[in-house]
Amino acid sequence: MVFNTGAALLDAIVLAVVSQEAEGTYGYKITQDVRNVLNVSESTLYPVLRRLQKDGCLSVCDIAFAGRNRRYYKLTDKGAAQLRLYQEEWKNYSSKITRLFEGGV
């Protein structure tokens, strides 16, 4: 992608990905799902997950899987509210950019 991805957009994408799984999802799967729309590394995403957890947008629990612990992330009520805010902002922002690209002002 030729456009820089700011922290807020990355937060919004991660929250959207996590929101798709009502029971929560684990870090590697989040990374793979985000990579379907954006080229980012795991070393970029894990700090985002930690920040969203610290901010109360994600809850975390470790679950044993194949002899190892797998860290699962789940959207909190605060995270769902933040995601709704990001969605509204994105609709507003993207519609303005689309109008501009299509010759409108």
NORLINHU-V68863 format. One line per field, one symbol per residue. phi: phi as a letter, one per 40 degrees, with the letter a starting at -180 (. if undefined). burial: I if it has 9 or more other C-alpha atoms within 8 Angstrom, else O. Layout:
phi: ???
burial: ???
//
This chain:
phi: .cccbcccccdcccccccccbdcgabdccddcccccbacbcccccccccccccccgcbbbabbcafgbcbcbbbcccccccccccdccccdcccccccdcccgcb
burial: OOOOOOOOOIIIIIIIIIIOIOOIIIIOOIIOIIIOOOOOOOOOIIOIIOOIIOOIIIIIOOOOOOOOOIIIIIIIOIIIOIIOOIIOOOOOOOOOOOIIOOOOO
//
